[in-house]
Amino acid sequence: MRRLKKLRPTDRPMTTPLFLLRCVPLGLSIWNLNLLTIVMVNDMYVESRNDGCREAYVELATQADFDNF
């Protein structure tokens, strides 16, 4: 049997404790989770990890850039 993807230690199934652990740094409470889906929380978590990556956003758009768009 050939495995297409090499599993790394970070590749693990999403479990309830892991999901709730991801909610903690986002400041989400159980009450907030009534309004959000799992996908929304995962997207928020990924984006929060991308916040420290400033090299990708060397130049920020101005209002003139949006007007030209």
Predicted model as a PDB file, atoms N, CA, C, CB and O in Angstrom, pLDDT in the B-factor column:
MODEL        1                                                                  
ATOM      1  N   MET A   1       0.848  -1.185   0.000  1.00 57.00           N  
ATOM      2  CA  MET A   1       0.000   0.000   0.000  1.00 57.00           C  
ATOM      3  C   MET A   1       0.882   1.232   0.000  1.00 57.00           C  
ATOM      4  CB  MET A   1      -0.959   0.007   1.219  1.00 57.00           C  
ATOM      5  O   MET A   1       1.781   1.365   0.830  1.00 57.00           O  
ATOM      6  N   ARG A   2       0.626   2.117  -0.919  1.00 63.00           N  
ATOM      7  CA  ARG A   2       1.419   3.326  -1.054  1.00 63.00           C  
ATOM      8  C   ARG A   2       0.716   4.483  -0.368  1.00 63.00           C  
ATOM      9  CB  ARG A   2       1.675   3.650  -2.530  1.00 63.00           C  
ATOM     10  O   ARG A   2      -0.470   4.723  -0.591  1.00 63.00           O  
ATOM     11  N   ARG A   3       1.448   5.190   0.457  1.00 59.00           N  
ATOM     12  CA  ARG A   3       0.886   6.340   1.159  1.00 59.00           C  
ATOM     13  C   ARG A   3       1.267   7.603   0.383  1.00 59.00           C  
ATOM     14  CB  ARG A   3       1.397   6.409   2.645  1.00 59.00           C  
ATOM     15  O   ARG A   3       2.450   7.851   0.149  1.00 59.00           O  
ATOM     16  N   LEU A   4       0.282   8.395  -0.012  1.00 68.00           N  
ATOM     17  CA  LEU A   4       0.527   9.583  -0.820  1.00 68.00           C  
ATOM     18  C   LEU A   4       1.073  10.739   0.005  1.00 68.00           C  
ATOM     19  CB  LEU A   4      -0.745  10.008  -1.513  1.00 68.00           C  
ATOM     20  O   LEU A   4       1.891  11.517  -0.485  1.00 68.00           O  
ATOM     21  N   LYS A   5       0.646  10.856   1.202  1.00 63.00           N  
ATOM     22  CA  LYS A   5       1.063  11.978   2.038  1.00 63.00           C  
ATOM     23  C   LYS A   5       1.819  11.456   3.238  1.00 63.00           C  
ATOM     24  CB  LYS A   5      -0.147  12.821   2.484  1.00 63.00           C  
ATOM     25  O   LYS A   5       1.357  10.565   3.951  1.00 63.00           O  
ATOM     26  N   LYS A   6       2.987  12.026   3.446  1.00 66.00           N  
ATOM     27  CA  LYS A   6       3.772  11.642   4.610  1.00 66.00           C  
ATOM     28  C   LYS A   6       3.207  12.366   5.828  1.00 66.00           C  
ATOM     29  CB  LYS A   6       5.287  11.973   4.408  1.00 66.00           C  
ATOM     30  O   LYS A   6       3.146  13.595   5.861  1.00 66.00           O  
ATOM     31  N   LEU A   7       2.799  11.596   6.816  1.00 61.00           N  
ATOM     32  CA  LEU A   7       2.234  12.196   8.020  1.00 61.00           C  
ATOM     33  C   LEU A   7       3.347  12.707   8.918  1.00 61.00           C  
ATOM     34  CB  LEU A   7       1.355  11.185   8.775  1.00 61.00           C  
ATOM     35  O   LEU A   7       4.320  12.006   9.200  1.00 61.00           O  
ATOM     36  N   ARG A   8       3.181  13.922   9.353  1.00 67.00           N  
ATOM     37  CA  ARG A   8       4.121  14.531  10.282  1.00 67.00           C  
ATOM     38  C   ARG A   8       3.479  14.578  11.661  1.00 67.00           C  
ATOM     39  CB  ARG A   8       4.538  15.953   9.812  1.00 67.00           C  
ATOM     40  O   ARG A   8       2.271  14.374  11.785  1.00 67.00           O  
ATOM     41  N   PRO A   9       4.270  14.844  12.699  1.00 65.00           N  
ATOM     42  CA  PRO A   9       3.696  14.899  14.047  1.00 65.00           C  
ATOM     43  C   PRO A   9       2.571  15.923  14.189  1.00 65.00           C  
ATOM     44  CB  PRO A   9       4.778  15.213  15.041  1.00 65.00           C  
ATOM     45  O   PRO A   9       1.716  15.768  15.061  1.00 65.00           O  
ATOM     46  N   THR A  10       2.549  16.968  13.352  1.00 64.00           N  
ATOM     47  CA  THR A  10       1.508  17.985  13.463  1.00 64.00           C  
ATOM     48  C   THR A  10       0.230  17.585  12.749  1.00 64.00           C  
ATOM     49  CB  THR A  10       2.005  19.294  12.911  1.00 64.00           C  
ATOM     50  O   THR A  10      -0.805  18.227  12.927  1.00 64.00           O  
ATOM     51  N   ASP A  11       0.290  16.523  11.937  1.00 67.00           N  
ATOM     52  CA  ASP A  11      -0.902  16.055  11.233  1.00 67.00           C  
ATOM     53  C   ASP A  11      -1.655  15.089  12.128  1.00 67.00           C  
ATOM     54  CB  ASP A  11      -0.531  15.381   9.884  1.00 67.00           C  
ATOM     55  O   ASP A  11      -1.322  13.906  12.203  1.00 67.00           O  
ATOM     56  N   ARG A  12      -2.660  15.595  12.796  1.00 72.00           N  
ATOM     57  CA  ARG A  12      -3.443  14.761  13.686  1.00 72.00           C  
ATOM     58  C   ARG A  12      -4.917  15.094  13.497  1.00 72.00           C  
ATOM     59  CB  ARG A  12      -3.009  14.957  15.161  1.00 72.00           C  
ATOM     60  O   ARG A  12      -5.265  16.201  13.088  1.00 72.00           O  
ATOM     61  N   PRO A  13      -5.764  14.143  13.794  1.00 81.00           N  
ATOM     62  CA  PRO A  13      -7.193  14.401  13.591  1.00 81.00           C  
ATOM     63  C   PRO A  13      -7.708  15.483  14.542  1.00 81.00           C  
ATOM     64  CB  PRO A  13      -7.998  13.110  13.784  1.00 81.00           C  
ATOM     65  O   PRO A  13      -7.220  15.635  15.662  1.00 81.00           O  
ATOM     66  N   MET A  14      -8.689  16.215  14.072  1.00 83.00           N  
ATOM     67  CA  MET A  14      -9.307  17.246  14.906  1.00 83.00           C  
ATOM     68  C   MET A  14     -10.211  16.563  15.930  1.00 83.00           C  
ATOM     69  CB  MET A  14     -10.116  18.272  14.036  1.00 83.00           C  
ATOM     70  O   MET A  14     -11.173  15.882  15.575  1.00 83.00           O  
ATOM     71  N   THR A  15      -9.895  16.751  17.161  1.00 89.00           N  
ATOM     72  CA  THR A  15     -10.700  16.194  18.248  1.00 89.00           C  
ATOM     73  C   THR A  15     -11.344  17.352  19.005  1.00 89.00           C  
ATOM     74  CB  THR A  15      -9.830  15.304  19.209  1.00 89.00           C  
ATOM     75  O   THR A  15     -10.975  18.511  18.811  1.00 89.00           O  
ATOM     76  N   THR A  16     -12.288  17.040  19.852  1.00 90.00           N  
ATOM     77  CA  THR A  16     -12.951  18.079  20.642  1.00 90.00           C  
ATOM     78  C   THR A  16     -11.973  18.825  21.537  1.00 90.00           C  
ATOM     79  CB  THR A  16     -14.055  17.469  21.486  1.00 90.00           C  
ATOM     80  O   THR A  16     -12.023  20.055  21.582  1.00 90.00           O  
ATOM     81  N   PRO A  17     -11.075  18.129  22.263  1.00 90.00           N  
ATOM     82  CA  PRO A  17     -10.114  18.880  23.079  1.00 90.00           C  
ATOM     83  C   PRO A  17      -9.188  19.772  22.253  1.00 90.00           C  
ATOM     84  CB  PRO A  17      -9.282  17.921  23.896  1.00 90.00           C  
ATOM     85  O   PRO A  17      -8.857  20.880  22.675  1.00 90.00           O  
ATOM     86  N   LEU A  18      -8.770  19.296  21.078  1.00 87.00           N  
ATOM     87  CA  LEU A  18      -7.909  20.119  20.227  1.00 87.00           C  
ATOM     88  C   LEU A  18      -8.677  21.333  19.720  1.00 87.00           C  
ATOM     89  CB  LEU A  18      -7.365  19.294  19.041  1.00 87.00           C  
ATOM     90  O   LEU A  18      -8.131  22.435  19.672  1.00 87.00           O  
ATOM     91  N   PHE A  19      -9.926  21.142  19.345  1.00 90.00           N  
ATOM     92  CA  PHE A  19     -10.752  22.256  18.889  1.00 90.00           C  
ATOM     93  C   PHE A  19     -10.910  23.304  19.990  1.00 90.00           C  
ATOM     94  CB  PHE A  19     -12.128  21.751  18.437  1.00 90.00           C  
ATOM     95  O   PHE A  19     -10.749  24.499  19.742  1.00 90.00           O  
ATOM     96  N   LEU A  20     -11.224  22.857  21.199  1.00 91.00           N  
ATOM     97  CA  LEU A  20     -11.390  23.800  22.308  1.00 91.00           C  
ATOM     98  C   LEU A  20     -10.075  24.475  22.658  1.00 91.00           C  
ATOM     99  CB  LEU A  20     -11.952  23.087  23.536  1.00 91.00           C  
ATOM    100  O   LEU A  20     -10.060  25.636  23.065  1.00 91.00           O  
ATOM    101  N   LEU A  21      -8.965  23.750  22.502  1.00 89.00           N  
ATOM    102  CA  LEU A  21      -7.657  24.340  22.749  1.00 89.00           C  
ATOM    103  C   LEU A  21      -7.359  25.446  21.743  1.00 89.00           C  
ATOM    104  CB  LEU A  21      -6.571  23.268  22.692  1.00 89.00           C  
ATOM    105  O   LEU A  21      -6.721  26.438  22.093  1.00 89.00           O  
ATOM    106  N   ARG A  22      -7.806  25.293  20.514  1.00 89.00           N  
ATOM    107  CA  ARG A  22      -7.628  26.342  19.507  1.00 89.00           C  
ATOM    108  C   ARG A  22      -8.504  27.560  19.788  1.00 89.00           C  
ATOM    109  CB  ARG A  22      -7.940  25.795  18.121  1.00 89.00           C  
ATOM    110  O   ARG A  22      -8.182  28.669  19.361  1.00 89.00           O  
ATOM    111  N   CYS A  23      -9.593  27.363  20.493  1.00 92.00           N  
ATOM    112  CA  CYS A  23     -10.491  28.479  20.820  1.00 92.00           C  
ATOM    113  C   CYS A  23      -9.900  29.388  21.896  1.00 92.00           C  
ATOM    114  CB  CYS A  23     -11.846  27.945  21.285  1.00 92.00           C  
ATOM    115  O   CYS A  23     -10.196  30.583  21.930  1.00 92.00           O  
ATOM    116  N   VAL A  24      -9.071  28.834  22.767  1.00 92.00           N  
ATOM    117  CA  VAL A  24      -8.538  29.608  23.900  1.00 92.00           C  
ATOM    118  C   VAL A  24      -7.714  30.805  23.445  1.00 92.00           C  
ATOM    119  CB  VAL A  24      -7.684  28.716  24.788  1.00 92.00           C  
ATOM    120  O   VAL A  24      -7.996  31.913  23.900  1.00 92.00           O  
ATOM    121  N   PRO A  25      -6.693  30.653  22.559  1.00 91.00           N  
ATOM    122  CA  PRO A  25      -5.928  31.844  22.172  1.00 91.00           C  
ATOM    123  C   PRO A  25      -6.742  32.864  21.393  1.00 91.00           C  
ATOM    124  CB  PRO A  25      -4.743  31.437  21.354  1.00 91.00           C  
ATOM    125  O   PRO A  25      -6.375  34.037  21.330  1.00 91.00           O  
ATOM    126  N   LEU A  26      -7.844  32.421  20.801  1.00 92.00           N  
ATOM    127  CA  LEU A  26      -8.707  33.350  20.074  1.00 92.00           C  
ATOM    128  C   LEU A  26      -9.640  34.104  21.006  1.00 92.00           C  
ATOM    129  CB  LEU A  26      -9.518  32.607  19.031  1.00 92.00           C  
ATOM    130  O   LEU A  26     -10.303  35.053  20.587  1.00 92.00           O  
ATOM    131  N   GLY A  27      -9.699  33.692  22.269  1.00 93.00           N  
ATOM    132  CA  GLY A  27     -10.563  34.349  23.237  1.00 93.00           C  
ATOM    133  C   GLY A  27     -12.026  33.984  23.074  1.00 93.00           C  
ATOM    134  O   GLY A  27     -12.905  34.750  23.470  1.00 93.00           O  
ATOM    135  N   LEU A  28     -12.298  32.820  22.493  1.00 93.00           N  
ATOM    136  CA  LEU A  28     -13.674  32.396  22.268  1.00 93.00           C  
ATOM    137  C   LEU A  28     -14.186  31.605  23.459  1.00 93.00           C  
ATOM    138  CB  LEU A  28     -13.781  31.560  20.989  1.00 93.00           C  
ATOM    139  O   LEU A  28     -13.495  30.736  23.991  1.00 93.00           O  
ATOM    140  N   SER A  29     -15.382  31.913  23.859  1.00 91.00           N  
ATOM    141  CA  SER A  29     -16.012  31.170  24.945  1.00 91.00           C  
ATOM    142  C   SER A  29     -17.028  30.195  24.367  1.00 91.00           C  
ATOM    143  CB  SER A  29     -16.687  32.131  25.956  1.00 91.00           C  
ATOM    144  O   SER A  29     -17.306  30.207  23.168  1.00 91.00           O  
ATOM    145  N   ILE A  30     -17.568  29.366  25.220  1.00 90.00           N  
ATOM    146  CA  ILE A  30     -18.605  28.430  24.788  1.00 90.00           C  
ATOM    147  C   ILE A  30     -19.806  29.193  24.225  1.00 90.00           C  
ATOM    148  CB  ILE A  30     -19.045  27.523  25.964  1.00 90.00           C  
ATOM    149  O   ILE A  30     -20.441  28.735  23.276  1.00 90.00           O  
ATOM    150  N   TRP A  31     -20.111  30.327  24.793  1.00 92.00           N  
ATOM    151  CA  TRP A  31     -21.237  31.136  24.310  1.00 92.00           C  
ATOM    152  C   TRP A  31     -20.966  31.656  22.903  1.00 92.00           C  
ATOM    153  CB  TRP A  31     -21.506  32.314  25.265  1.00 92.00           C  
ATOM    154  O   TRP A  31     -21.882  31.726  22.084  1.00 92.00           O  
ATOM    155  N   ASN A  32     -19.703  32.025  22.611  1.00 91.00           N  
ATOM    156  CA  ASN A  32     -19.359  32.484  21.268  1.00 91.00           C  
ATOM    157  C   ASN A  32     -19.493  31.368  20.238  1.00 91.00           C  
ATOM    158  CB  ASN A  32     -17.942  33.036  21.250  1.00 91.00           C  
ATOM    159  O   ASN A  32     -19.818  31.616  19.077  1.00 91.00           O  
ATOM    160  N   LEU A  33     -19.240  30.136  20.676  1.00 91.00           N  
ATOM    161  CA  LEU A  33     -19.277  29.012  19.742  1.00 91.00           C  
ATOM    162  C   LEU A  33     -20.689  28.712  19.253  1.00 91.00           C  
ATOM    163  CB  LEU A  33     -18.690  27.778  20.394  1.00 91.00           C  
ATOM    164  O   LEU A  33     -20.856  28.012  18.254  1.00 91.00           O  
ATOM    165  N   ASN A  34     -21.704  29.227  19.937  1.00 92.00           N  
ATOM    166  CA  ASN A  34     -23.078  29.076  19.450  1.00 92.00           C  
ATOM    167  C   ASN A  34     -23.286  29.828  18.146  1.00 92.00           C  
ATOM    168  CB  ASN A  34     -24.074  29.570  20.500  1.00 92.00           C  
ATOM    169  O   ASN A  34     -24.169  29.483  17.362  1.00 92.00           O  
ATOM    170  N   LEU A  35     -22.474  30.858  17.909  1.00 94.00           N  
ATOM    171  CA  LEU A  35     -22.634  31.705  16.731  1.00 94.00           C  
ATOM    172  C   LEU A  35     -21.680  31.359  15.605  1.00 94.00           C  
ATOM    173  CB  LEU A  35     -22.447  33.133  17.110  1.00 94.00           C  
ATOM    174  O   LEU A  35     -21.812  31.897  14.506  1.00 94.00           O  
ATOM    175  N   LEU A  36     -20.710  30.466  15.850  1.00 93.00           N  
ATOM    176  CA  LEU A  36     -19.667  30.160  14.878  1.00 93.00           C  
ATOM    177  C   LEU A  36     -19.706  28.690  14.478  1.00 93.00           C  
ATOM    178  CB  LEU A  36     -18.292  30.515  15.443  1.00 93.00           C  
ATOM    179  O   LEU A  36     -20.176  27.835  15.229  1.00 93.00           O  
ATOM    180  N   THR A  37     -19.206  28.419  13.287  1.00 92.00           N  
ATOM    181  CA  THR A  37     -19.059  27.036  12.852  1.00 92.00           C  
ATOM    182  C   THR A  37     -17.618  26.592  13.105  1.00 92.00           C  
ATOM    183  CB  THR A  37     -19.437  26.877  11.345  1.00 92.00           C  
ATOM    184  O   THR A  37     -16.746  27.416  13.383  1.00 92.00           O  
ATOM    185  N   ILE A  38     -17.381  25.297  13.006  1.00 90.00           N  
ATOM    186  CA  ILE A  38     -16.030  24.771  13.179  1.00 90.00           C  
ATOM    187  C   ILE A  38     -15.099  25.352  12.122  1.00 90.00           C  
ATOM    188  CB  ILE A  38     -16.031  23.233  13.105  1.00 90.00           C  
ATOM    189  O   ILE A  38     -13.950  25.684  12.412  1.00 90.00           O  
ATOM    190  N   VAL A  39     -15.595  25.471  10.904  1.00 91.00           N  
ATOM    191  CA  VAL A  39     -14.778  26.023   9.813  1.00 91.00           C  
ATOM    192  C   VAL A  39     -14.401  27.470  10.100  1.00 91.00           C  
ATOM    193  CB  VAL A  39     -15.530  25.930   8.471  1.00 91.00           C  
ATOM    194  O   VAL A  39     -13.268  27.875   9.840  1.00 91.00           O  
ATOM    195  N   MET A  40     -15.323  28.244  10.626  1.00 93.00           N  
ATOM    196  CA  MET A  40     -15.027  29.644  10.947  1.00 93.00           C  
ATOM    197  C   MET A  40     -13.952  29.737  12.019  1.00 93.00           C  
ATOM    198  CB  MET A  40     -16.297  30.373  11.412  1.00 93.00           C  
ATOM    199  O   MET A  40     -13.053  30.572  11.926  1.00 93.00           O  
ATOM    200  N   VAL A  41     -14.036  28.892  13.028  1.00 92.00           N  
ATOM    201  CA  VAL A  41     -13.028  28.901  14.097  1.00 92.00           C  
ATOM    202  C   VAL A  41     -11.673  28.479  13.543  1.00 92.00           C  
ATOM    203  CB  VAL A  41     -13.448  27.965  15.260  1.00 92.00           C  
ATOM    204  O   VAL A  41     -10.655  29.086  13.877  1.00 92.00           O  
ATOM    205  N   ASN A  42     -11.643  27.446  12.702  1.00 89.00           N  
ATOM    206  CA  ASN A  42     -10.377  27.017  12.109  1.00 89.00           C  
ATOM    207  C   ASN A  42      -9.773  28.110  11.240  1.00 89.00           C  
ATOM    208  CB  ASN A  42     -10.580  25.748  11.286  1.00 89.00           C  
ATOM    209  O   ASN A  42      -8.560  28.318  11.271  1.00 89.00           O  
ATOM    210  N   ASP A  43     -10.600  28.819  10.457  1.00 90.00           N  
ATOM    211  CA  ASP A  43     -10.107  29.930   9.652  1.00 90.00           C  
ATOM    212  C   ASP A  43      -9.543  31.043  10.531  1.00 90.00           C  
ATOM    213  CB  ASP A  43     -11.223  30.476   8.764  1.00 90.00           C  
ATOM    214  O   ASP A  43      -8.500  31.618  10.219  1.00 90.00           O  
ATOM    215  N   MET A  44     -10.226  31.344  11.619  1.00 91.00           N  
ATOM    216  CA  MET A  44      -9.751  32.374  12.547  1.00 91.00           C  
ATOM    217  C   MET A  44      -8.406  31.965  13.146  1.00 91.00           C  
ATOM    218  CB  MET A  44     -10.790  32.618  13.671  1.00 91.00           C  
ATOM    219  O   MET A  44      -7.513  32.797  13.303  1.00 91.00           O  
ATOM    220  N   TYR A  45      -8.266  30.688  13.478  1.00 88.00           N  
ATOM    221  CA  TYR A  45      -7.019  30.196  14.060  1.00 88.00           C  
ATOM    222  C   TYR A  45      -5.875  30.307  13.055  1.00 88.00           C  
ATOM    223  CB  TYR A  45      -7.180  28.738  14.525  1.00 88.00           C  
ATOM    224  O   TYR A  45      -4.784  30.760  13.402  1.00 88.00           O  
ATOM    225  N   VAL A  46      -6.119  29.901  11.825  1.00 85.00           N  
ATOM    226  CA  VAL A  46      -5.079  29.968  10.791  1.00 85.00           C  
ATOM    227  C   VAL A  46      -4.668  31.418  10.553  1.00 85.00           C  
ATOM    228  CB  VAL A  46      -5.574  29.326   9.471  1.00 85.00           C  
ATOM    229  O   VAL A  46      -3.480  31.727  10.469  1.00 85.00           O  
ATOM    230  N   GLU A  47      -5.651  32.299  10.444  1.00 86.00           N  
ATOM    231  CA  GLU A  47      -5.335  33.713  10.221  1.00 86.00           C  
ATOM    232  C   GLU A  47      -4.580  34.317  11.399  1.00 86.00           C  
ATOM    233  CB  GLU A  47      -6.613  34.504   9.968  1.00 86.00           C  
ATOM    234  O   GLU A  47      -3.715  35.171  11.205  1.00 86.00           O  
ATOM    235  N   SER A  48      -4.895  33.885  12.611  1.00 86.00           N  
ATOM    236  CA  SER A  48      -4.168  34.415  13.767  1.00 86.00           C  
ATOM    237  C   SER A  48      -2.706  33.983  13.737  1.00 86.00           C  
ATOM    238  CB  SER A  48      -4.826  33.951  15.075  1.00 86.00           C  
ATOM    239  O   SER A  48      -1.836  34.714  14.211  1.00 86.00           O  
ATOM    240  N   ARG A  49      -2.429  32.809  13.188  1.00 81.00           N  
ATOM    241  CA  ARG A  49      -1.049  32.337  13.058  1.00 81.00           C  
ATOM    242  C   ARG A  49      -0.329  33.076  11.935  1.00 81.00           C  
ATOM    243  CB  ARG A  49      -1.020  30.821  12.798  1.00 81.00           C  
ATOM    244  O   ARG A  49       0.897  33.184  11.959  1.00 81.00           O  
ATOM    245  N   ASN A  50      -1.070  33.589  10.948  1.00 77.00           N  
ATOM    246  CA  ASN A  50      -0.465  34.332   9.844  1.00 77.00           C  
ATOM    247  C   ASN A  50      -0.179  35.783  10.211  1.00 77.00           C  
ATOM    248  CB  ASN A  50      -1.367  34.281   8.630  1.00 77.00           C  
ATOM    249  O   ASN A  50       0.525  36.473   9.474  1.00 77.00           O  
ATOM    250  N   ASP A  51      -0.714  36.262  11.337  1.00 73.00           N  
ATOM    251  CA  ASP A  51      -0.531  37.663  11.716  1.00 73.00           C  
ATOM    252  C   ASP A  51       0.931  38.019  11.918  1.00 73.00           C  
ATOM    253  CB  ASP A  51      -1.304  37.965  12.979  1.00 73.00           C  
ATOM    254  O   ASP A  51       1.319  39.159  11.664  1.00 73.00           O  
ATOM    255  N   GLY A  52       1.744  37.095  12.360  1.00 71.00           N  
ATOM    256  CA  GLY A  52       3.155  37.371  12.601  1.00 71.00           C  
ATOM    257  C   GLY A  52       3.995  37.359  11.346  1.00 71.00           C  
ATOM    258  O   GLY A  52       5.184  37.671  11.404  1.00 71.00           O  
ATOM    259  N   CYS A  53       3.416  37.010  10.216  1.00 67.00           N  
ATOM    260  CA  CYS A  53       4.153  36.904   8.953  1.00 67.00           C  
ATOM    261  C   CYS A  53       4.072  38.228   8.211  1.00 67.00           C  
ATOM    262  CB  CYS A  53       3.596  35.749   8.073  1.00 67.00           C  
ATOM    263  O   CYS A  53       3.242  38.394   7.318  1.00 67.00           O  
ATOM    264  N   ARG A  54       4.917  39.153   8.572  1.00 65.00           N  
ATOM    265  CA  ARG A  54       4.895  40.489   7.954  1.00 65.00           C  
ATOM    266  C   ARG A  54       5.678  40.544   6.647  1.00 65.00           C  
ATOM    267  CB  ARG A  54       5.459  41.518   8.920  1.00 65.00           C  
ATOM    268  O   ARG A  54       5.509  41.492   5.880  1.00 65.00           O  
ATOM    269  N   GLU A  55       6.541  39.542   6.364  1.00 67.00           N  
ATOM    270  CA  GLU A  55       7.337  39.567   5.134  1.00 67.00           C  
ATOM    271  C   GLU A  55       6.444  39.491   3.900  1.00 67.00           C  
ATOM    272  CB  GLU A  55       8.344  38.410   5.125  1.00 67.00           C  
ATOM    273  O   GLU A  55       6.781  40.044   2.853  1.00 67.00           O  
ATOM    274  N   ALA A  56       5.313  38.812   4.019  1.00 63.00           N  
ATOM    275  CA  ALA A  56       4.412  38.644   2.878  1.00 63.00           C  
ATOM    276  C   ALA A  56       3.659  39.934   2.561  1.00 63.00           C  
ATOM    277  CB  ALA A  56       3.419  37.517   3.152  1.00 63.00           C  
ATOM    278  O   ALA A  56       3.174  40.104   1.442  1.00 63.00           O  
ATOM    279  N   TYR A  57       3.555  40.837   3.522  1.00 63.00           N  
ATOM    280  CA  TYR A  57       2.792  42.069   3.338  1.00 63.00           C  
ATOM    281  C   TYR A  57       3.720  43.274   3.472  1.00 63.00           C  
ATOM    282  CB  TYR A  57       1.633  42.156   4.362  1.00 63.00           C  
ATOM    283  O   TYR A  57       3.557  44.102   4.369  1.00 63.00           O  
ATOM    284  N   VAL A  58       4.685  43.357   2.576  1.00 71.00           N  
ATOM    285  CA  VAL A  58       5.654  44.450   2.634  1.00 71.00           C  
ATOM    286  C   VAL A  58       4.980  45.775   2.315  1.00 71.00           C  
ATOM    287  CB  VAL A  58       6.816  44.198   1.661  1.00 71.00           C  
ATOM    288  O   VAL A  58       5.266  46.787   2.955  1.00 71.00           O  
ATOM    289  N   GLU A  59       4.088  45.777   1.333  1.00 77.00           N  
ATOM    290  CA  GLU A  59       3.414  47.010   0.933  1.00 77.00           C  
ATOM    291  C   GLU A  59       1.917  46.858   1.170  1.00 77.00           C  
ATOM    292  CB  GLU A  59       3.705  47.351  -0.557  1.00 77.00           C  
ATOM    293  O   GLU A  59       1.294  45.922   0.668  1.00 77.00           O  
ATOM    294  N   LEU A  60       1.355  47.763   1.922  1.00 80.00           N  
ATOM    295  CA  LEU A  60      -0.079  47.740   2.184  1.00 80.00           C  
ATOM    296  C   LEU A  60      -0.804  48.641   1.195  1.00 80.00           C  
ATOM    297  CB  LEU A  60      -0.378  48.176   3.630  1.00 80.00           C  
ATOM    298  O   LEU A  60      -0.278  49.681   0.799  1.00 80.00           O  
ATOM    299  N   ALA A  61      -1.990  48.253   0.801  1.00 86.00           N  
ATOM    300  CA  ALA A  61      -2.774  49.029  -0.153  1.00 86.00           C  
ATOM    301  C   ALA A  61      -3.297  50.302   0.500  1.00 86.00           C  
ATOM    302  CB  ALA A  61      -3.939  48.192  -0.704  1.00 86.00           C  
ATOM    303  O   ALA A  61      -3.626  50.330   1.686  1.00 86.00           O  
ATOM    304  N   THR A  62      -3.363  51.342  -0.302  1.00 90.00           N  
ATOM    305  CA  THR A  62      -3.921  52.620   0.150  1.00 90.00           C  
ATOM    306  C   THR A  62      -5.318  52.775  -0.446  1.00 90.00           C  
ATOM    307  CB  THR A  62      -2.997  53.824  -0.261  1.00 90.00           C  
ATOM    308  O   THR A  62      -5.752  51.944  -1.244  1.00 90.00           O  
ATOM    309  N   GLN A  63      -6.009  53.822  -0.065  1.00 94.00           N  
ATOM    310  CA  GLN A  63      -7.336  54.082  -0.630  1.00 94.00           C  
ATOM    311  C   GLN A  63      -7.241  54.311  -2.130  1.00 94.00           C  
ATOM    312  CB  GLN A  63      -7.990  55.296   0.052  1.00 94.00           C  
ATOM    313  O   GLN A  63      -8.132  53.903  -2.875  1.00 94.00           O  
ATOM    314  N   ALA A  64      -6.182  54.954  -2.579  1.00 94.00           N  
ATOM    315  CA  ALA A  64      -6.005  55.199  -4.022  1.00 94.00           C  
ATOM    316  C   ALA A  64      -5.866  53.873  -4.768  1.00 94.00           C  
ATOM    317  CB  ALA A  64      -4.757  56.095  -4.281  1.00 94.00           C  
ATOM    318  O   ALA A  64      -6.379  53.730  -5.878  1.00 94.00           O  
ATOM    319  N   ASP A  65      -5.175  52.903  -4.165  1.00 92.00           N  
ATOM    320  CA  ASP A  65      -5.047  51.587  -4.792  1.00 92.00           C  
ATOM    321  C   ASP A  65      -6.419  50.925  -4.942  1.00 92.00           C  
ATOM    322  CB  ASP A  65      -4.107  50.685  -3.965  1.00 92.00           C  
ATOM    323  O   ASP A  65      -6.712  50.331  -5.980  1.00 92.00           O  
ATOM    324  N   PHE A  66      -7.257  51.028  -3.911  1.00 93.00           N  
ATOM    325  CA  PHE A  66      -8.592  50.452  -4.000  1.00 93.00           C  
ATOM    326  C   PHE A  66      -9.451  51.180  -5.026  1.00 93.00           C  
ATOM    327  CB  PHE A  66      -9.269  50.487  -2.641  1.00 93.00           C  
ATOM    328  O   PHE A  66     -10.237  50.552  -5.736  1.00 93.00           O  
ATOM    329  N   ASP A  67      -9.304  52.508  -5.110  1.00 94.00           N  
ATOM    330  CA  ASP A  67     -10.061  53.276  -6.098  1.00 94.00           C  
ATOM    331  C   ASP A  67      -9.665  52.882  -7.502  1.00 94.00           C  
ATOM    332  CB  ASP A  67      -9.850  54.772  -5.896  1.00 94.00           C  
ATOM    333  O   ASP A  67     -10.521  52.782  -8.381  1.00 94.00           O  
ATOM    334  N   ASN A  68      -8.360  52.651  -7.733  1.00 94.00           N  
ATOM    335  CA  ASN A  68      -7.875  52.246  -9.050  1.00 94.00           C  
ATOM    336  C   ASN A  68      -8.327  50.835  -9.402  1.00 94.00           C  
ATOM    337  CB  ASN A  68      -6.357  52.333  -9.103  1.00 94.00           C  
ATOM    338  O   ASN A  68      -8.501  50.505 -10.575  1.00 94.00           O  
ATOM    339  N   PHE A  69      -8.512  50.023  -8.398  1.00 90.00           N  
ATOM    340  CA  PHE A  69      -8.927  48.644  -8.644  1.00 90.00           C  
ATOM    341  C   PHE A  69     -10.318  48.622  -9.210  1.00 90.00           C  
ATOM    342  CB  PHE A  69      -8.863  47.810  -7.366  1.00 90.00           C  
ATOM    343  O   PHE A  69     -10.855  47.550  -9.489  1.00 90.00           O  
TER     344      PHE A  69                                                      
ENDMDL                                                                          
END                                                                             
